[in-house]
Amino acid sequence: MSLLFQAYPVVRSALFSMDPEQAHEWTLSALKRLNDCAATRALARHRQLLLPRTVMGLPLRNPVGLAAGLDKNGAYIDGLAMLGFGFIEVGTVTPLAQPGNPAPRLFRLPRARSLINRMGFNNAGLDTFVANVQRSHWRQDGGILGLNIGKNADTPIDRAVDDYLTCLDAVYPHADYVTVNISSPNTRDLRSLQHHEALDVLLDALRERREALTDQHGRRTPLVVKIAPDLDDAAVDAIADIVPRHGIDGIIATNTTLSRAAVTGLPHESEPGGLSGPPVHEMSLKVIRRLRSRLGTTTAIIGVGGIESGQQACEKIQAGADAVQIYTGLIYRGPELVRECVRALASA
């Protein structure tokens, strides 16, 4: 298994010769096939990376997680678990299936080790998502699973709360935590939900619904909010003030950026969508530091954006994050990045 992971630079050359979406699907299918083999499953268990942390009351095997977006339908959870993550987040799921934005909608910027995507919450809908999650063994084996929820593209923004409540009802029994995604730049008006009044209304509705679901299922599932890196200080401060008031357990900082300052002049830099990769790292750190200074220690922060080395994972923790997530760095560095981040955090 270790040799297989170390061979990723060779595999990446082949993958990068393919259309990005095709390469994405091929990789996930390959992981599923590996997981279907009893021998590779056994090797993966032997290779588990242990650096226990408790975040939001959840026992993480290690504080390096997979960010949402890689597995939108929750169909490859067990295959992804073989890579050594301490926790896995899947989605974003919307109440109804939707195709997302027209292709092409995913672009590589290799010189910046970055991606631009305008996927648009393409997913198979709640019923398929929940069925996939139920079939996976990750949680049964002690893994921590986050389920990321959003709104349908054709739902008016003034009805967005209804979509989030529908999703919360469906995923609640199957999640270790639920992420409320209000920061994707690829669904029109979605980021307006980060603004003070709209956020207050949304979180109040989610708080009330969670209280009912806690009584119904006999367990309290943590709620976290995922925010953008493009917020100014006043907006970050407002979020830090509102989130604890509604009993929200954590904040994921951050999603992709609309800024192109770090990739000016590169092929595809003018493509609409969210930019991920190293250019987001410093932006994310700034948001994390400000959140932590406002929140104290009572609200968890999961740091994500631009991690492509163990050192950068450490920088996220030093800025105030309790755990980290990776995505684009995994595309460019391969699964050895997970091990590198865990080792760096263990040594910090």
C-alpha positions in Angstrom: 0.0 0.0 0.0 2.8 2.4 0.9 4.5 1.7 -2.5 1.2 2.3 -4.2 0.8 5.7 -2.6 4.5 6.7 -3.3 3.9 5.9 -7.0 1.3 8.7 -7.2 3.5 11.1 -9.1 3.6 8.6 -12.0 -0.2 8.1 -11.7 -0.7 11.8 -11.6 0.9 12.3 -15.0 -1.7 10.0 -16.5 -4.5 11.6 -14.6 -3.5 15.1 -15.6 -3.6 14.0 -19.3 -7.3 13.3 -18.8 -10.2 15.7 -18.5 -10.3 16.8 -14.9 -13.8 15.5 -14.2 -13.0 12.2 -15.9 -9.8 11.9 -13.9 -11.8 12.6 -10.7 -14.3 9.8 -11.4 -11.6 7.4 -12.5 -9.7 8.0 -9.2 -12.8 7.5 -7.0 -13.7 4.3 -8.9 -10.1 3.0 -8.5 -10.3 3.6 -4.7 -13.6 1.7 -4.6 -12.0 -1.2 -6.4 -9.1 -1.2 -4.0 -11.4 -1.2 -1.1 -13.3 -4.1 -2.6 -10.1 -6.2 -2.2 -9.8 -7.8 1.2 -6.0 -7.7 1.1 -5.8 -3.9 0.4 -8.4 -3.3 3.1 -6.3 -5.1 5.6 -3.2 -3.2 4.5 -5.1 0.1 4.9 -6.2 -0.8 8.4 -2.5 -1.6 9.3 -1.5 1.8 7.9 -4.0 3.8 10.0 -2.6 7.1 11.1 -3.3 7.7 14.8 -3.0 11.1 16.5 -6.2 11.1 18.6 -8.0 14.4 19.1 -11.4 15.3 20.4 -13.2 18.0 18.5 -16.8 19.0 19.2 -16.9 16.0 21.4 -16.0 13.7 18.5 -13.1 11.3 18.8 -11.0 11.8 15.7 -8.3 9.2 14.9 -6.2 12.1 13.7 -7.0 15.8 13.0 -6.5 15.6 9.2 -9.8 15.3 7.4 -11.1 15.2 3.8 -13.0 18.4 2.8 -16.4 18.1 1.2 -16.7 18.2 -2.5 -14.5 15.2 -3.5 -17.4 12.8 -2.9 -20.5 14.7 -3.5 -22.9 11.7 -3.3 -21.2 9.8 -0.4 -20.6 6.9 -2.8 -16.9 6.4 -2.1 -16.6 6.8 1.7 -14.9 3.5 2.4 -12.5 3.8 -0.5 -11.5 7.3 0.7 -11.0 6.0 4.2 -8.1 3.9 3.0 -6.1 7.1 2.6 -5.7 7.5 6.3 -8.0 10.4 7.1 -9.0 11.1 10.7 -12.4 12.2 9.6 -14.3 12.4 6.2 -16.8 15.0 5.0 -19.0 14.3 2.0 -21.5 16.3 0.0 -22.7 19.0 -0.6 -26.1 17.4 -1.0 -29.3 19.2 -1.9 -32.9 18.1 -1.4 -33.4 17.3 -5.0 -31.0 15.9 -7.6 -29.5 18.5 -9.9 -26.9 18.4 -12.7 -24.9 21.5 -11.6 -23.5 23.9 -14.0 -22.7 23.0 -17.6 -19.3 21.5 -18.4 -16.5 22.3 -18.7 -16.6 23.4 -15.1 -13.4 22.1 -13.5 -10.0 23.5 -14.5 -6.4 22.8 -13.4 -3.8 25.6 -12.9 -0.7 23.4 -12.5 1.8 26.3 -12.2 -0.1 27.5 -9.1 -1.0 23.9 -8.0 -4.6 25.1 -7.9 -8.1 24.4 -9.3 -11.0 26.5 -10.4 -14.4 24.8 -10.1 -17.9 26.0 -10.8 -19.5 22.6 -10.3 -22.7 24.1 -8.8 -23.7 21.4 -6.2 -24.1 18.7 -8.8 -25.5 15.7 -6.9 -28.0 12.9 -7.0 -30.2 14.2 -4.3 -31.0 13.3 -0.7 -32.5 9.8 -1.2 -29.4 8.5 -3.0 -27.0 10.3 -0.7 -28.5 8.9 2.5 -28.7 5.4 0.9 -25.0 5.6 0.0 -24.0 6.8 3.5 -26.0 3.9 5.0 -24.1 1.4 2.9 -20.7 2.6 4.0 -18.8 0.9 6.9 -16.7 3.9 7.9 -18.8 4.9 10.9 -19.3 1.3 12.0 -15.5 1.0 12.0 -15.2 4.0 14.3 -14.6 6.7 11.7 -16.1 10.2 12.0 -18.3 11.3 9.1 -19.5 14.8 8.3 -22.4 15.4 6.0 -22.5 18.7 4.1 -25.8 20.2 3.1 -26.9 23.0 0.8 -29.8 24.4 -1.2 -31.0 23.6 -4.7 -30.0 26.1 -7.4 -33.7 26.9 -8.3 -34.8 27.4 -4.8 -35.3 31.2 -4.2 -32.9 32.6 -1.7 -35.8 33.6 0.5 -36.8 29.9 0.7 -33.3 28.6 1.3 -34.0 27.8 5.0 -36.6 25.2 3.9 -34.0 23.3 1.8 -31.5 23.3 4.7 -34.1 22.0 7.1 -35.2 19.3 4.7 -31.6 18.2 4.4 -31.0 18.3 8.1 -34.0 16.1 8.8 -32.7 13.5 6.3 -29.0 13.4 7.2 -29.2 13.9 11.0 -29.4 10.2 12.1 -26.5 9.3 9.8 -24.0 12.1 10.5 -21.4 12.6 13.3 -21.6 16.3 12.4 -23.5 18.3 9.8 -22.0 21.1 7.8 -24.2 24.0 6.6 -22.6 25.2 3.4 -23.4 28.9 2.8 -20.2 29.8 1.1 -20.0 28.1 -2.3 -19.6 30.8 -5.0 -21.2 28.6 -7.6 -24.9 28.8 -6.5 -26.4 32.2 -7.2 -26.9 34.3 -4.0 -25.8 31.5 -1.7 -23.1 33.6 -0.1 -25.7 36.3 0.9 -26.7 33.8 3.6 -23.4 34.7 5.4 -24.7 38.3 6.0 -25.9 39.2 9.5 -29.7 39.1 9.3 -29.9 36.2 6.9 -27.4 34.1 8.9 -29.3 34.9 12.1 -32.6 33.6 10.6 -31.0 30.5 9.1 -29.1 29.5 12.3 -32.1 30.1 14.5 -34.2 27.8 12.3 -31.5 25.1 12.4 -31.1 25.4 16.1 -34.8 24.9 16.7 -34.9 22.0 14.3 -31.9 20.4 15.9 -33.5 20.5 19.3 -36.5 18.6 18.0 -34.2 16.1 16.2 -32.2 15.6 19.3 -35.3 14.6 21.2 -36.4 12.4 18.3 -33.2 10.5 17.9 -31.8 10.6 21.4 -28.5 12.2 20.3 -27.2 15.7 19.7 -25.3 16.0 16.4 -22.9 18.9 16.1 -23.6 21.6 13.6 -20.9 23.6 11.8 -21.0 26.4 9.3 -18.7 26.7 6.3 -17.7 30.2 5.4 -15.8 32.0 2.6 -12.3 33.4 2.6 -13.3 36.6 0.9 -15.2 38.1 3.9 -13.9 41.3 5.4 -13.1 41.7 9.1 -16.5 43.1 9.9 -18.3 40.2 8.3 -16.0 37.6 10.1 -16.7 39.4 13.4 -20.4 39.3 12.8 -20.3 35.5 12.1 -18.2 35.0 15.2 -20.8 36.8 17.3 -23.9 35.1 15.7 -22.6 31.5 15.6 -22.3 30.9 19.4 -25.6 32.6 20.1 -27.4 29.8 18.2 -25.3 26.9 19.8 -23.5 26.1 16.6 -20.5 23.9 17.4 -18.0 24.9 14.8 -16.9 26.9 11.8 -15.1 25.5 8.7 -12.7 28.2 7.5 -12.7 28.4 4.5 -14.3 27.6 1.2 -12.8 28.6 -2.2 -12.0 32.2 -3.2 -13.2 34.5 -6.0 -9.9 36.3 -5.9 -7.5 35.8 -8.9 -4.7 37.9 -7.6 -2.4 34.9 -7.1 -3.0 33.4 -10.5 -3.1 36.4 -12.8 -1.8 35.6 -16.3 -2.1 31.8 -15.9 -4.3 29.7 -18.3 -7.9 29.5 -17.0 -7.5 32.3 -14.5 -10.4 34.2 -15.9 -12.8 31.2 -15.7 -15.7 31.9 -13.3 -15.8 29.8 -10.2 -14.0 29.2 -6.9 -10.3 29.0 -6.8 -8.7 26.4 -4.4 -5.1 25.5 -3.6 -2.1 27.4 -2.2 -3.5 30.9 -2.9 -6.2 30.3 -0.3 -3.9 29.3 2.5 -3.0 32.8 3.8 -6.6 34.0 3.3 -7.8 31.1 5.4 -5.2 31.7 8.1 -6.3 35.3 8.4 -10.0 34.3 8.9 -9.0 31.5 11.4 -6.9 33.9 13.5 -9.7 36.5 13.6 -12.3 33.9 14.4 -10.3 32.4 17.2 -9.6 35.8 18.7 -13.4 36.5 18.8 -14.6 33.0 19.7 -12.2 32.1 22.5 -12.0 28.3 23.0 -15.6 27.3 23.1 -16.3 27.0 19.3 -14.4 24.6 17.2 -12.6 25.8 14.0 -11.7 23.4 11.2 -9.0 24.9 9.0 -9.1 24.3 5.2 -7.7 25.9 2.2 -4.4 25.6 0.4 -2.8 22.9 2.6 -0.1 21.2 0.5 2.5 20.3 3.2 2.7 19.2 6.7 4.1 22.7 7.6 0.9 24.4 6.3 -1.2 22.0 8.3 0.7 23.1 11.4 0.2 26.7 10.5 -3.5 26.2 10.4 -3.4 24.7 13.9 -1.1 27.5 15.2 -3.6 30.1 13.8 -6.3 28.6 16.0 -7.8 25.6 14.1 -8.6 22.4 16.1 -8.4 20.2 13.0 -7.7 20.6 9.3 -9.1 19.4 6.0 -7.4 18.9 2.6 -8.7 18.6 -1.0 -6.7 20.3 -3.7 -3.4 19.4 -2.1 -4.5 15.8 -2.4 -4.9 16.2 -6.2 -1.4 17.5 -6.6 0.5 15.7 -3.9 -1.4 12.4 -3.6 -2.3 10.4 -0.5 1.2 10.8 1.1 0.1 14.3 2.0 -2.2 12.9 4.6 0.6 11.0 6.3 2.9 14.0 6.0 0.4 16.3 7.7 -0.3 13.8 10.6 3.4 13.4 11.2 4.0 17.2 11.2 1.2 17.7 13.6 2.5 14.9 15.9 5.9 16.6 15.9 4.7 20.2 16.4 
